[in-house]
Amino acid sequence: MSRATKIILGIAGFLLITAAAVFFLGHRMLNKSLPDYSEDINLDILQKPVQVYTDEWGVPHIFAENEEDMFRAAGYVVASERLWQMDLMRRGATGRLSEIFGSQALETDKYLRTIGIDAIAKKIAGELSPASLAFLQLYADGVNAFIRANRSRLPVEFALLGYEPEEWKITDSIAIIRIMAVRLSYAWRLDPVLFRLANKIGLKKALEVYPAYPKDAPLIVSELMRKLDPVFGLMSERGRAVGQILGGPGVLAGSNSWVVAGSRTASGKPILANDPHLGLHLPPIWFEMHLSGGDFNAAGMHLIGTPGLVIGHNGVAAWGLTNGMIDDGDIYFERLNPENKNQYWDGKSWQPVDTRAEVIEVKGEEDPVILQVRSTPRGPIVSDVHPLFRDDTTAISYRWTGHMISDEIQVFYRLAKMQSWDDFLAALRGFVAPSQNFIYADTSGVIGYHLGGYIPIRRDGKGYLPYNAWDPAGDWLGPVPFERMPQSYMPEKNFIVTANNRMVPDNWPWYLGFAWEPASRAARITELLQQEDRIDVNGIAEIQSDVHSVYARGVLQAISKVVTNEQMPAGLRDYWRLLEQWDHEAGTESVEATLFNVFIVQLMQDVLQDEMGEKLYDEFRDWNNFPSRAVEYLVSAPRSSWWDDITTPEKEGMQDIIVRSFGQAVSWLRENYGDGPGFWEWGKIHTLTLAHPVGGQKPLDMIFNRGPYAVGGSPNSVAKAEYKLGNPFSVVAGASMRMIVDMSQPMQAHTVIPGGQSGQPMSEHYADQIELWVQGRHKIVQMDRHLVEQQAVATRTLTPLRDQ
């Protein structure tokens, strides 16, 4: 059982003890914290009155006379709906989970403290522009005004866990931005897995399932590898734990975005679409709102706990983003002084490591835990957190762009106010982490794309493997120049698609990374756009909900060149014929989608696990895109040695393994779902349960969780529905929101989130958008004040005390 699972179960066990209290107190306890959308409120932090209009979906439209009051009101309103989620996110970011969950979260806290999100947040706060500091403080003032006024009616999670929220600080918001950068970065978890793979099976064989691995890469000596292997394993495990505790699946998800020029749309104006793929849970990661104050007027998706909007539109321009999949971090082997483990070798002399003491309070323990964190100029020494790693001559440090000083608050503020492509580019110059693909559209007809983030230039031009810290080959020489970053402006094909696919050709001068998703989503979006001469919003929505699997189509076509129906055992031929005749649509009623997905998961294991070993394969498959890409390659390479099962005396080939894996898939389906395809509809096996962090055990699950829902799609369809290969086929990641903006109607957006606006389970807006999301439908959110007022179901005024 992984530590992440133990933590979750430990939390669930603790919560079960208090569950009876919830039922005893009943509706009063659960309802007392619900906001009254029609209640006027006096707030001493405001300068002028602020109107808040709430629509039928619980989306607030905040109208203030100035930006200062707008940000204050935003903090207050978000806290009224999502305060406990905000608190959990800041605790997760800053390594303070043990304070509320006890010792079962201690090791994860140690790792988070070592990565140093709280430490870098404090450094960033000391370097931010006055404007960004002001936005953060105004937002914090609003949050704190809500906390002060509502201590007797806090969300039920605080009572369940027996604590109250502290004052919100500007560093809390900065830390949340940085923990999102951790979740969207892969180097700190993936580099160790792939490095160990090459050392275990040999470089030549690793190249087949890890095509980006450099052909001339050296391998470290086996003795050192034995020492470091537990540390690398721990890095992967801690990465899973961080994702799970913060409400995600602990896997690297993807995203879709595209923008279509007016020459290809029914309205004659550009249409922009975006659906970032993240962990699916309750409450959702996004809170939708409309902010208007002074000359600021924008609507879109707010990242809980941070001021402003991350994705949205402002009546003139719209923007969206997808993960850039950039290799933004490197691992280093540090040589330590045998006579003084607090000194590292810089290539010329011994230098002192930096140290800081982290004080971790643990619920139920009288004394705090004191963690000594060491770091070098590269970054924190992450090997110190492994309880069994004891080596006074070697350590592992981690360098990451997220440890740099940057001002993403100002970037998103400027995006919300931009009026042109030049404004868009000017805003992105300040963006550092996490690297993102930004897309753009405006009412003048301009469409474009630009990669945002710090892309390190390594001295040796690589970045795939750990470096020796004293070797200058691993030095970072600076970022790729902004003007040379991947970008596109008004392309001839009149549309731009980003779906975590490779963005540059092989001859691009700098190394970007290797964790691209399979190209199937980008290929399918492109295929569908090319079929339409004049697409409209409805057509774009259909693409967002498309469940066709280009990946399955390609894999089965490759297999058909080696394995035919006649080569299948007689008892499997009818089932194989289903796949041969399949249209590759993975709808909820598709039997073929079930058969293919069960087969492909079994095939991945049969082809890869015998060479890797169970433990390393378990970590490798945690990144769905790597096993997916590996099998995609291997089915087109029937002579690859990977097809031989090294655990048997025989020498198997591709046909042998395909037949065996398919037979096992059919047997598994018969045993678990019934003897025949009539029982195998995809929606019966492929389901989504939206879980709350405290809904991990009965009876709390009945209060906080929603589902299961039958879901179509697959890990590689446009309508992404990711399941973990180690625990198929429950959906854990997908579209964390969907947004479409037609620039012919720039004051409205078609949006949906997988859940609802409220974080409180008794609210009518806790889960009221789930059915829309499952069905691929959207709601319309307006920005025009007349329409906002006309469509509002409730209105309240936040009034300065001095106006009373």
C-alpha positions in Angstrom: 0.0 0.0 0.0 1.5 3.4 -1.0 2.0 6.2 1.6 -0.5 8.3 -0.3 -3.2 5.6 0.1 -2.3 5.2 3.8 -2.7 8.9 4.3 -6.1 9.0 2.6 -7.2 5.9 4.6 -5.9 7.4 7.8 -7.8 10.6 7.2 -10.9 8.6 6.4 -10.6 6.6 9.6 -10.2 9.8 11.7 -13.2 11.4 10.0 -15.4 8.3 10.6 -15.1 8.8 14.3 -16.7 12.2 14.0 -19.2 11.2 11.3 -22.0 10.4 13.8 -21.8 14.0 15.0 -22.6 15.3 11.6 -25.8 13.2 11.4 -26.7 14.1 15.0 -26.5 17.8 14.2 -28.1 17.2 10.9 -29.2 19.9 8.6 -28.4 22.7 11.0 -24.7 21.9 11.0 -24.6 21.5 7.2 -26.8 24.5 6.3 -25.6 27.1 8.7 -22.6 28.2 6.6 -24.6 28.6 3.3 -24.5 32.1 2.0 -27.6 34.2 1.5 -27.3 35.6 -2.0 -29.9 38.3 -1.3 -28.5 39.4 2.1 -26.9 42.9 2.1 -23.7 43.0 4.1 -21.8 45.8 5.8 -18.0 45.6 5.3 -15.6 48.0 6.9 -12.9 47.2 4.3 -14.8 48.8 1.4 -14.6 52.4 0.0 -17.8 52.3 -2.0 -20.8 50.0 -2.3 -20.4 46.9 -4.4 -23.3 45.1 -6.2 -23.1 41.3 -6.5 -25.6 39.7 -8.9 -25.9 35.9 -8.8 -27.2 34.0 -11.8 -29.1 30.7 -11.8 -25.9 28.7 -11.6 -24.4 30.5 -8.7 -22.0 32.6 -10.8 -21.3 35.9 -9.1 -21.1 39.1 -11.1 -19.3 41.7 -9.0 -19.7 45.3 -9.9 -17.6 47.8 -8.0 -16.7 51.5 -8.7 -13.0 50.8 -8.4 -10.5 47.9 -8.7 -9.7 48.0 -5.0 -13.2 47.2 -3.9 -13.6 44.7 -6.7 -10.7 42.6 -5.4 -11.8 42.9 -1.8 -15.3 41.8 -2.8 -13.9 38.9 -4.8 -12.0 37.6 -1.8 -15.1 37.8 0.3 -17.4 36.1 -2.2 -15.0 33.3 -3.0 -14.4 32.6 0.7 -18.2 32.5 1.3 -18.4 29.5 -1.1 -15.0 27.8 -0.9 -13.3 28.7 2.4 -12.3 25.1 3.5 -11.0 24.3 0.0 -8.9 27.4 0.1 -7.5 26.4 3.5 -6.7 22.9 2.4 -4.9 24.2 -0.7 -2.7 26.6 1.3 -1.9 23.9 3.8 -1.1 21.4 1.1 1.1 24.0 -0.7 3.0 25.0 2.5 3.4 21.6 4.1 0.9 22.1 7.0 -1.4 19.1 6.5 -0.1 17.4 9.7 -1.7 20.2 11.7 -5.2 19.0 10.8 -4.7 15.3 9.7 -2.0 14.2 12.2 1.1 12.1 11.8 -0.2 10.2 8.7 0.5 13.4 6.7 3.9 14.1 8.2 6.1 12.5 5.5 4.2 14.4 2.8 4.6 17.6 4.8 8.4 17.0 5.1 8.6 16.6 1.3 6.6 19.7 0.7 8.7 21.7 3.1 11.9 20.4 1.4 10.6 21.5 -2.0 10.1 24.8 -0.3 6.9 26.3 -1.7 6.3 28.4 1.4 9.9 29.6 1.4 9.8 30.7 -2.2 6.4 32.3 -1.7 7.9 34.5 1.0 10.8 35.4 -1.2 8.5 36.3 -4.1 6.4 38.4 -1.8 9.5 40.5 -1.0 10.2 41.1 -4.7 6.7 41.6 -6.2 5.7 44.9 -7.8 3.7 47.2 -5.6 0.6 46.7 -7.8 0.7 42.9 -7.4 1.2 43.1 -3.7 -1.8 45.4 -3.6 -4.0 43.0 -5.5 -2.9 40.1 -3.2 -3.6 42.2 0.0 -6.9 43.4 -1.2 -8.0 39.9 -2.0 -6.7 38.7 1.4 -8.6 41.6 3.1 -11.8 40.3 1.6 -11.1 36.7 2.7 -10.3 37.8 6.2 -13.4 40.0 6.4 -15.5 36.9 5.7 -13.6 34.8 8.3 -14.0 37.5 11.0 -17.7 37.8 10.3 -18.5 34.1 10.1 -16.6 32.3 12.8 -19.8 30.9 14.3 -21.0 29.6 10.9 -17.9 28.1 9.2 -18.1 25.2 6.7 -18.7 21.8 8.2 -15.3 20.5 7.4 -13.7 22.7 10.0 -16.0 21.2 12.7 -15.3 17.7 11.4 -11.5 18.2 11.7 -11.7 20.3 14.9 -10.0 23.5 13.9 -10.7 27.1 12.7 -9.1 28.9 9.8 -6.2 31.3 10.3 -6.0 34.8 8.8 -5.4 34.7 5.0 -1.9 36.0 4.0 -0.7 37.1 0.6 1.9 34.4 0.7 -0.9 31.8 0.9 -2.1 32.9 -2.6 1.5 32.9 -4.0 2.0 29.4 -2.5 -1.2 28.1 -4.2 0.1 29.4 -7.6 3.4 27.6 -7.0 1.8 24.3 -5.9 -0.2 24.3 -9.2 3.2 24.7 -10.9 4.4 21.6 -9.0 1.3 19.6 -10.1 1.8 20.6 -13.7 5.6 19.9 -13.7 6.8 16.4 -14.5 10.6 16.6 -14.2 10.7 16.0 -10.5 8.8 12.8 -10.8 9.4 11.5 -14.3 13.1 12.0 -14.6 13.9 9.5 -11.8 11.6 6.8 -13.3 13.1 7.0 -16.8 16.6 7.2 -15.4 16.1 4.0 -13.4 14.5 2.3 -16.4 17.6 2.9 -18.6 19.9 1.6 -15.8 17.7 -1.5 -15.3 17.1 -2.8 -18.8 20.0 -1.2 -20.8 20.1 1.9 -22.9 19.3 0.3 -26.3 16.2 -1.3 -25.1 15.0 1.7 -23.1 15.2 3.8 -26.3 12.4 1.9 -27.8 9.9 2.9 -25.2 11.6 6.2 -24.3 12.4 7.7 -27.8 13.7 11.0 -26.4 16.4 9.3 -24.4 19.8 10.4 -25.8 21.7 7.8 -27.6 25.0 8.9 -26.1 23.8 9.2 -22.5 26.1 7.7 -19.9 24.8 5.4 -17.1 25.9 5.6 -13.5 27.7 2.8 -11.8 25.5 0.1 -10.3 26.6 0.6 -6.7 25.5 4.2 -6.7 22.3 3.3 -8.5 21.5 0.8 -5.7 21.9 3.6 -3.2 19.8 6.2 -5.1 17.0 3.9 -6.3 15.0 4.2 -3.1 15.3 8.0 -3.2 14.0 8.1 -6.8 11.2 5.8 -5.8 10.3 8.1 -3.0 10.2 11.1 -5.3 7.6 9.4 -7.4 5.6 8.3 -4.4 5.5 11.7 -2.8 4.4 13.2 -6.1 1.3 10.9 -6.1 0.6 11.9 -2.5 0.7 15.6 -3.2 -1.8 15.2 -6.0 -4.1 13.0 -4.1 -4.2 15.0 -0.9 -4.9 18.2 -2.8 -7.8 16.6 -4.5 -6.3 15.3 -7.7 -5.4 11.8 -9.0 -1.6 12.3 -8.6 -1.2 11.9 -12.4 0.0 14.3 -15.0 -3.1 15.3 -17.0 -3.3 17.3 -20.3 -5.5 19.9 -21.9 -7.2 21.0 -25.1 -7.3 24.4 -26.6 -7.9 25.7 -30.1 -8.8 28.9 -31.8 -10.4 29.3 -35.2 -10.1 32.3 -37.5 -13.3 34.2 -38.6 -12.7 33.0 -42.2 -13.7 29.5 -41.0 -16.5 30.3 -38.6 -20.3 30.9 -39.2 -20.1 34.3 -37.4 -17.2 35.6 -39.3 -15.3 36.2 -36.0 -12.8 34.0 -34.2 -13.9 31.3 -31.8 -11.7 30.2 -28.9 -12.2 26.9 -27.0 -10.4 25.6 -23.9 -10.7 22.7 -21.6 -7.8 22.1 -19.2 -7.5 18.5 -18.0 -6.9 18.1 -14.3 -8.0 15.9 -11.5 -11.8 15.7 -11.1 -13.2 16.1 -7.6 -15.5 18.2 -5.5 -15.3 21.1 -5.1 -13.7 21.8 -8.6 -10.4 23.6 -8.8 -12.1 26.5 -10.7 -14.5 29.1 -9.4 -16.2 31.0 -12.2 -16.9 34.7 -11.8 -17.3 38.1 -13.5 -15.2 41.0 -12.1 -16.0 44.6 -13.0 -14.4 47.6 -11.3 -12.8 50.8 -12.6 -11.6 49.9 -16.1 -11.3 46.2 -15.3 -14.1 44.1 -16.8 -13.5 40.4 -17.4 -15.1 37.0 -16.7 -13.8 33.5 -16.5 -12.1 31.0 -14.3 -10.6 31.9 -10.9 -8.0 29.7 -9.3 -9.2 29.2 -5.7 -7.2 31.3 -3.3 -5.7 33.7 -5.8 -6.8 37.1 -7.1 -8.0 37.6 -10.7 -8.7 35.2 -13.5 -6.5 32.5 -15.0 -8.6 31.9 -18.2 -11.3 34.2 -19.6 -12.4 37.0 -21.8 -13.0 40.8 -21.5 -15.3 41.9 -24.3 -12.4 42.6 -26.6 -10.1 39.6 -26.3 -10.2 36.0 -24.9 -7.4 33.7 -23.8 -7.0 30.1 -22.8 -4.1 27.7 -21.9 -2.9 24.2 -21.9 0.1 22.6 -20.2 3.3 23.1 -22.1 4.8 19.8 -21.0 8.2 21.5 -20.7 11.1 19.9 -18.9 11.5 22.7 -16.4 13.6 21.0 -13.8 16.8 19.0 -13.4 18.2 16.5 -10.9 21.8 16.8 -9.7 24.1 14.4 -7.9 25.9 16.4 -5.2 29.3 15.3 -4.0 29.5 15.9 -0.2 32.6 16.2 1.9 33.2 12.9 3.7 34.4 14.8 6.7 31.6 17.4 6.7 28.3 16.4 5.1 27.2 20.1 5.1 29.7 20.9 2.4 29.4 20.2 -1.3 32.0 20.1 -4.1 31.6 22.9 -6.7 34.4 21.5 -8.9 37.1 23.5 -7.3 36.6 23.5 -3.5 34.2 22.5 -0.7 31.4 25.0 -0.1 28.9 25.2 2.7 25.3 24.1 2.0 22.5 26.4 3.0 20.3 25.2 5.8 17.0 26.2 7.2 14.9 24.7 10.0 11.3 23.9 9.3 9.0 23.6 12.3 6.1 21.1 11.6 3.2 21.0 14.1 1.5 17.6 14.2 -2.0 17.2 15.5 -2.0 15.0 18.6 1.7 15.5 19.3 3.0 17.7 22.1 6.2 18.6 20.4 6.7 19.8 16.9 9.0 18.0 14.4 12.0 20.0 13.4 13.1 19.4 9.8 16.6 20.6 8.7 16.4 21.4 5.0 19.7 21.6 3.2 20.2 23.2 -0.2 22.9 24.1 -2.7 22.9 26.7 -5.5 21.0 24.1 -7.6 18.1 23.8 -5.1 16.9 21.7 -2.2 18.6 18.4 -1.3 15.6 16.2 -1.8 17.4 12.9 -0.8 17.4 14.1 2.8 13.7 13.2 3.2 14.2 9.5 2.5 14.2 7.9 5.9 16.6 5.1 4.9 19.0 7.1 2.7 22.2 7.5 4.7 25.2 8.5 2.6 27.5 11.2 3.7 29.2 11.5 0.3 26.3 11.7 -2.1 23.0 13.6 -2.2 20.4 14.5 -4.8 19.4 18.2 -5.3 16.6 19.5 -7.5 16.6 22.7 -9.7 13.3 23.9 -10.9 12.0 27.1 -12.5 9.3 27.3 -9.8 12.0 28.3 -7.4 12.6 31.5 -9.3 11.2 34.9 -8.5 8.3 35.8 -10.8 5.0 37.7 -10.9 2.3 35.6 -12.4 -0.3 37.8 -10.6 0.7 40.7 -12.8 0.6 38.5 -15.9 -3.0 37.4 -15.4 -4.1 40.9 -14.4 -2.7 42.2 -17.7 -4.3 39.4 -19.7 -7.7 40.3 -18.2 -7.2 43.9 -19.3 -5.5 43.4 -22.7 -6.9 45.0 -25.8 -4.6 43.6 -28.5 -2.1 41.0 -29.6 0.7 43.3 -28.5 -0.8 43.5 -25.0 -1.0 39.7 -25.0 2.7 39.3 -25.7 3.7 42.0 -23.3 1.8 40.2 -20.5 3.3 36.8 -21.2 6.9 38.2 -20.9 6.6 38.0 -17.2 5.3 34.4 -17.0 7.7 31.8 -15.5 6.0 28.7 -14.0 4.4 26.5 -14.9 5.1 26.7 -18.6 1.8 27.0 -20.6 0.6 27.2 -24.1 -1.4 30.4 -24.3 -4.0 30.9 -27.1 -5.5 34.3 -28.1 -8.5 35.7 -30.1 -9.9 39.2 -30.4 -12.8 41.0 -31.9 -10.6 42.5 -34.7 -10.1 39.0 -36.0 -6.6 38.2 -34.8 -5.8 34.7 -33.6 -2.5 33.5 -32.2 -0.5 31.3 -29.9 2.6 31.7 -27.7 4.4 29.5 -25.3 4.7 31.1 -21.9 7.3 30.2 -19.2 11.0 30.0 -18.4 12.6 27.4 -20.7 16.1 26.7 -19.4 19.0 26.5 -21.8 21.3 23.8 -20.6 25.0 24.1 -21.4 25.1 20.6 -23.0 21.8 21.2 -24.8 20.1 18.3 -23.0 18.2 17.7 -19.8 17.0 14.2 -19.9 19.2 12.8 -17.2 20.6 13.8 -13.8 23.8 15.8 -13.9 26.9 15.8 -11.7 26.5 19.1 -9.8 30.2 19.9 -10.2 30.1 19.4 -14.0 29.4 22.7 -15.9 27.5 20.6 -18.5 24.5 20.9 -16.3 24.6 24.6 -15.9 21.6 26.7 -16.9 22.7 29.5 -19.2 19.5 31.4 -19.1 16.0 31.1 -20.7 15.1 30.7 -24.4 14.6 34.2 -25.6 10.9 35.2 -25.6 11.0 36.1 -29.3 12.3 32.6 -30.2 9.7 30.7 -28.2 7.2 28.6 -30.1 4.5 30.9 -31.4 2.0 31.3 -34.2 0.2 34.5 -35.5 -2.6 34.4 -38.0 -1.5 31.0 -39.6 -2.5 30.3 -43.2 -4.6 27.3 -42.2 -6.7 29.7 -40.1 -6.8 27.7 -36.9 -4.4 26.7 -34.1 -4.6 23.5 -32.0 -2.7 22.8 -28.8 -3.4 19.5 -27.0 -0.1 18.8 -25.1 1.4 17.6 -28.4 4.9 18.3 -29.6 5.1 21.9 -30.6 8.4 22.2 -32.5 10.2 20.0 -35.1 13.3 18.0 -34.2 15.7 20.6 -35.6 14.5 23.3 -33.1 17.7 24.7 -31.5 16.8 24.1 -27.9 15.7 21.2 -25.8 12.1 21.5 -24.6 11.2 18.2 -23.1 9.9 14.7 -23.9 6.7 14.2 -22.1 4.3 15.0 -25.0 1.0 13.4 -25.0 0.2 11.0 -27.9 -0.8 13.2 -30.9 -4.2 11.6 -31.1 -6.2 14.4 -29.5 -4.5 17.1 -31.6 -5.0 15.0 -34.7 -8.7 14.5 -34.0 -9.4 18.2 -33.3 -7.5 19.1 -36.6 -9.4 16.4 -38.5 -12.8 17.7 -37.3 -11.9 21.4 -37.9 -10.8 20.6 -41.5 -14.2 19.0 -42.2 -16.1 22.2 -41.4 -16.1 25.2 -43.7 -18.0 27.5 -41.3 -18.1 26.1 -37.8 -20.2 27.6 -35.0 -20.3 27.4 -31.2 -22.4 24.2 -31.4 -19.9 22.6 -33.7 -17.0 23.6 -31.3 -18.9 22.1 -28.4 -19.4 18.8 -30.3 -15.6 18.7 -30.8 -15.0 19.2 -27.1 -17.3 16.2 -26.4 -15.9 14.0 -29.2 -15.2 10.5 -28.0 -13.6 9.1 -31.1 -10.2 7.4 -30.5 -7.6 8.1 -33.1 -5.2 6.3 -30.8 -7.3 3.1 -30.9 -7.7 3.4 -34.7 -3.9 3.6 -35.2 -3.0 0.8 -32.8 -5.6 -1.6 -34.2 -4.5 -0.8 -37.8 -0.9 -1.6 -36.9 -1.9 -4.8 -35.2 -4.0 -5.9 -38.2 -0.8 -6.1 -40.3 0.6 -8.8 -38.0 -2.5 -10.5 -36.3 -5.6 -11.4 -38.2 -8.9 -12.8 -37.0 -7.9 -16.3 -38.4 -4.9 -16.3 -36.2 -7.0 -15.9 -33.1 -8.2 -19.0 -31.2 -11.7 -20.0 -32.3 -13.2 -18.8 -28.9 -11.9 -15.3 -29.4 -12.6 -14.7 -33.0 -16.1 -13.2 -32.5 -14.7 -10.8 -30.0 -11.8 -9.8 -32.2 -14.2 -9.2 -35.1 -15.9 -6.6 -32.9 -12.7 -4.6 -32.8 -12.1 -5.1 -36.5 -15.5 -3.6 -37.3 -15.4 -0.9 -34.6 -15.9 2.7 -35.7 -13.6 3.8 -32.8 -16.3 5.8 -31.0 -16.0 5.4 -27.3 -19.5 6.2 -26.2 -21.1 4.9 -23.0 -23.0 2.2 -24.9 -19.9 1.0 -26.8 -19.0 -2.7 -26.2 -16.0 -2.3 -28.4 -14.6 0.6 -26.4 -14.7 -1.6 -23.3 -13.0 -4.5 -25.1 -10.3 -2.3 -26.5 -9.4 -0.5 -23.2 -9.3 -3.7 -21.2 -7.2 -5.3 -23.9 -4.8 -2.3 -24.2 -4.2 -2.1 -20.4 -3.5 -5.8 -20.3 -1.2 -5.5 -23.4 0.8 -2.7 -21.8 1.4 -4.8 -18.7 2.3 -8.0 -20.7 4.8 -6.2 -22.9 6.5 -3.9 -20.4 6.3 -5.4 -16.9 8.5 -8.4 -17.4 11.5 -6.3 -18.3 10.8 -3.4 -15.9 9.7 -5.4 -12.8 6.5 -4.8 -10.9 7.7 -1.8 -8.9 9.2 0.2 -11.7 6.4 -0.6 -14.0 3.9 0.6 -11.4 5.7 4.0 -11.4 6.1 4.0 -15.2 2.4 3.4 -15.8 1.5 6.3 -13.4 2.2 8.4 -16.5 -0.4 7.2 -18.9 1.1 8.9 -21.9 4.4 6.9 -21.6 2.9 3.4 -21.7 0.5 4.6 -24.3 3.3 6.0 -26.5 5.4 2.8 -25.9 2.6 0.5 -27.1 1.8 2.8 -30.0 5.4 2.4 -31.1 5.8 -1.3 -30.4 2.8 -2.4 -32.4 4.5 -1.0 -35.4 7.8 -2.8 -34.5 6.9 -6.5 -34.5 10.5 -7.6 -34.3 11.2 -5.6 -31.1 12.7 -7.7 -28.3 10.1 -6.2 -26.0 7.6 -8.7 -27.4 9.5 -11.6 -25.8 8.3 -12.5 -22.3 11.7 -12.9 -20.5 10.0 -14.8 -17.6 9.4 -17.8 -19.8 11.9 -20.2 -21.5 10.2 -19.7 -24.9 10.8 -16.8 -27.2 7.5 -15.0 -27.8 6.7 -12.7 -30.7 4.1 -9.9 -31.2 1.4 -12.3 -32.3 1.9 -14.5 -29.2 1.5 -11.6 -26.8 -1.4 -10.0 -28.7 -3.3 -13.2 -28.6 -2.5 -13.9 -24.9 -3.4 -10.3 -23.8 -6.6 -10.3 -25.7 -7.6 -13.7 -24.3 -6.9 -12.4 -20.7 -8.9 -9.3 -21.4 -12.0 -11.3 -22.5 -11.6 -13.6 -19.5 -11.4 -10.7 -17.1 -14.6 -9.1 -18.6 -16.5 -12.4 -18.4 -15.5 -12.9 -14.7 -16.2 -9.4 -13.6 -19.1 -8.2 -15.8 -20.9 -11.1 -17.3 -20.5 -13.8 -19.9 -21.0 -11.9 -23.1 -20.7 -8.5 -24.8 -24.3 -7.6 -23.8 -22.9 -6.9 -20.3 -19.9 -4.9 -21.4 -21.1 -1.4 -22.2 -18.4 1.1 -21.7 -20.5 3.3 -19.4 -20.9 0.4 -16.9 -17.2 0.0 -16.4 -15.9 3.5 -17.2 -17.5 5.7 -14.5 -16.8 8.9 -12.7 -17.3 9.5 -9.0 -16.6 13.1 -7.9 -15.1 12.7 -4.4 -14.6 15.3 -1.7 -11.4 15.1 0.4 -13.5 14.2 3.5 -15.8 11.9 1.6 -13.5 8.9 1.7 -15.6 6.6 3.9 -19.2 5.9 4.7 -21.4 7.6 5.7 -19.5 10.8 4.8 -19.4 9.8 1.2 -23.2 10.1 1.0 -22.9 13.7 2.0 -19.9 14.9 0.2 -19.5 12.7 -2.9 -21.5 12.6 -6.1 -21.7 9.7 -8.6 -20.9 7.4 -10.1 -21.7 8.7 -13.6 -21.3 6.7 -16.8 -18.7 8.5 -18.9 -17.7 8.1 -22.5 -14.3 8.9 -24.0 -10.9 7.6 -23.0 -7.4 8.8 -22.0 -6.6 9.7 -25.6 -9.9 11.1 -26.9 -10.7 14.8 -27.2 -13.2 14.3 -24.5 -10.5 13.1 -22.2 -11.5 10.7 -19.5 -8.3 9.5 -17.9 -8.2 6.5 -15.7 -5.1 5.2 -13.8 -3.6 2.2 -15.4 -3.0 0.7 -12.0 -6.7 1.0 -11.1 -8.8 0.9 -14.2 -11.3 2.1 -15.2 -12.6 4.7 -12.8 -12.2 8.2 -14.3 -9.8 10.4 -12.3 -9.0 13.3 -14.7 -10.6 15.1 -17.5 -11.9 18.5 -18.5 -11.7 20.6 -15.3 -13.8 23.2 -17.1 -15.0 23.8 -20.7 -15.2 27.3 -22.2 -16.1 28.6 -25.7 -16.0 32.3 -26.7 -17.3 33.4 -30.1 -15.8 36.9 -30.6 -18.9 37.9 -32.5 -20.5 37.9 -29.1 -17.5 38.8 -26.9 -19.6 39.7 -23.8 -20.7 36.1 -23.2 -19.1 32.7 -22.8 -20.3 29.1 -23.0 -18.9 27.4 -20.0 -19.3 24.4 -17.6 -17.4 23.0 -14.6 -17.6 19.4 -13.3 -19.5 20.1 -10.1 -20.7 23.5 -9.0 -19.8 26.9 -7.7 -20.2 26.1 -4.0 -18.0 23.9 -1.9 -20.8 23.3 0.6 -22.6 20.0 0.1 -26.1 21.3 1.0 -25.9 24.1 -1.5 -28.0 24.0 -4.6 -24.9 24.9 -6.5 -22.6 22.2 -5.0 -23.1 19.8 -8.0 -25.7 21.4 -10.3 -23.5 21.5 -13.3 -22.4 17.8 -13.3 -25.2 16.7 -15.6 -24.3 19.5 -18.1 -20.7 18.4 -18.0 -21.4 14.7 -18.4 -23.7 15.4 -21.4 -21.3 17.8 -23.1 -23.5 20.8 -22.7 -22.7 24.3 -21.6 -24.4 27.2 -19.8 -24.1 30.8 -21.0 -22.5 33.4 -18.7 -23.1 37.1 -19.6 -21.0 40.2 -19.0 -23.3 42.9 -20.3 -24.6 44.5 -17.1 -28.2 45.0 -18.4 -28.4 41.2 -19.2 -26.7 40.3 -15.9 -29.2 42.3 -13.9 -32.1 40.9 -16.0 -31.0 37.3 -15.6 -29.9 37.5 -11.9 -31.8 35.3 -9.5 -30.5 37.2 -6.5 -28.8 40.5 -5.8 -27.0 41.8 -2.7 -25.0 44.9 -1.9 -21.8 45.0 0.1 -21.8 48.4 1.8 -19.0 50.3 3.6 -19.9 50.8 7.3 -19.4 54.5 7.1 -22.3 54.7 4.5 -24.7 53.4 7.2 
